[in-house]
Amino acid sequence: MPKIQILLIDDHKIVLEGTASLLSSLDPYTVAATASSGKDAIELLKTRDFDILVTDYELPDFSGLDIIRVARSINPEIKVIVLSMHDDRSVVKELLKENIDSFVLKNDAHSSLVQALEKVSCGKKYFSDEISEILVRTINTPQEKSDLSPRETEIIKLVVRDFSTKQIAEVLFISEKTVETHRKNILRKTDCSSLVSLVNYAYAHNLV
């Protein structure tokens, strides 16, 4: 039987080579191609057929979300496994909106990725233990409004535009210390722990 063709995407060479070696050692899978950038991945998706896409979430030129959308537009049947270090709730929720088939954290054991491949190949979903816990907490926690103030919303819009703390202070005529205080409050209210997750939150909640 022909092997299941995998496209593996990661911008860290060691992770890319190690994961490729692991996956290619498994029957009936083969890593048909690898890419370390979104641009290379998109070219491969346009010119070759793959059964499963295994991608990191954050790449130097595109996000994993962008790659997933392009992959699905080219091949709606492709299975998607996200292999990432990001476990922010907003990131997980955003990826689930794209109907991904699996989410495995990089700090999970290799057995989790193997299980993901097996489940996804059979048309099932697979989420590693930590991701499953995040999903359960999300379901069991009543949704609350973040109660962002108009000033905090202004700051988020500037953060998304890659304004520095100093630039935000100058634009809004407030001190840098005040900006930092607002940023801390924004992260707390939105349940984000990084700039990446805050940007995702902003787009997911139509703040920009």
ChimeraX attribute file (.defattr): number of C-alpha atoms within 10 A of each C-alpha:
attribute: neighborCount
match mode: 1-to-1
recipient: residues
	/A:1	4
	/A:2	7
	/A:3	14
	/A:4	15
	/A:5	19
	/A:6	25
	/A:7	23
	/A:8	24
	/A:9	28
	/A:10	26
	/A:11	18
	/A:12	12
	/A:13	11
	/A:14	10
	/A:15	13
	/A:16	18
	/A:17	13
	/A:18	10
	/A:19	19
	/A:20	20
	/A:21	13
	/A:22	14
	/A:23	19
	/A:24	16
	/A:25	12
	/A:26	13
	/A:27	9
	/A:28	14
	/A:29	19
	/A:30	19
	/A:31	23
	/A:32	17
	/A:33	16
	/A:34	20
	/A:35	19
	/A:36	19
	/A:37	20
	/A:38	22
	/A:39	14
	/A:40	12
	/A:41	23
	/A:42	18
	/A:43	11
	/A:44	17
	/A:45	19
	/A:46	12
	/A:47	9
	/A:48	11
	/A:49	15
	/A:50	20
	/A:51	17
	/A:52	22
	/A:53	24
	/A:54	26
	/A:55	29
	/A:56	27
	/A:57	21
	/A:58	20
	/A:59	20
	/A:60	11
	/A:61	12
	/A:62	15
	/A:63	15
	/A:64	23
	/A:65	20
	/A:66	15
	/A:67	23
	/A:68	25
	/A:69	13
	/A:70	16
	/A:71	22
	/A:72	16
	/A:73	11
	/A:74	15
	/A:75	15
	/A:76	10
	/A:77	12
	/A:78	19
	/A:79	25
	/A:80	25
	/A:81	25
	/A:82	26
	/A:83	23
	/A:84	19
	/A:85	14
	/A:86	19
	/A:87	17
	/A:88	18
	/A:89	20
	/A:90	22
	/A:91	20
	/A:92	18
	/A:93	16
	/A:94	17
	/A:95	19
	/A:96	14
	/A:97	9
	/A:98	13
	/A:99	12
	/A:100	19
	/A:101	24
	/A:102	25
	/A:103	29
	/A:104	28
	/A:105	21
	/A:106	17
	/A:107	10
	/A:108	15
	/A:109	11
	/A:110	15
	/A:111	9
	/A:112	19
	/A:113	26
	/A:114	14
	/A:115	16
	/A:116	23
	/A:117	26
	/A:118	16
	/A:119	16
	/A:120	19
	/A:121	17
	/A:122	9
	/A:123	11
	/A:124	13
	/A:125	19
	/A:126	22
	/A:127	21
	/A:128	17
	/A:129	14
	/A:130	14
	/A:131	20
	/A:132	15
	/A:133	12
	/A:134	16
	/A:135	17
	/A:136	11
	/A:137	12
	/A:138	13
	/A:139	10
	/A:140	9
	/A:141	9
	/A:142	8
	/A:143	8
	/A:144	8
	/A:145	8
	/A:146	11
	/A:147	11
	/A:148	14
	/A:149	11
	/A:150	9
	/A:151	11
	/A:152	16
	/A:153	17
	/A:154	15
	/A:155	22
	/A:156	25
	/A:157	16
	/A:158	17
	/A:159	19
	/A:160	17
	/A:161	11
	/A:162	13
	/A:163	15
	/A:164	13
	/A:165	18
	/A:166	14
	/A:167	15
	/A:168	21
	/A:169	18
	/A:170	12
	/A:171	11
	/A:172	12
	/A:173	9
	/A:174	12
	/A:175	14
	/A:176	16
	/A:177	12
	/A:178	12
	/A:179	21
	/A:180	15
	/A:181	11
	/A:182	18
	/A:183	18
	/A:184	13
	/A:185	14
	/A:186	21
	/A:187	16
	/A:188	12
	/A:189	14
	/A:190	19
	/A:191	16
	/A:192	20
	/A:193	15
	/A:194	11
	/A:195	14
	/A:196	15
	/A:197	21
	/A:198	22
	/A:199	21
	/A:200	18
	/A:201	22
	/A:202	18
	/A:203	13
	/A:204	15
	/A:205	8
	/A:206	8
	/A:207	13
	/A:208	15
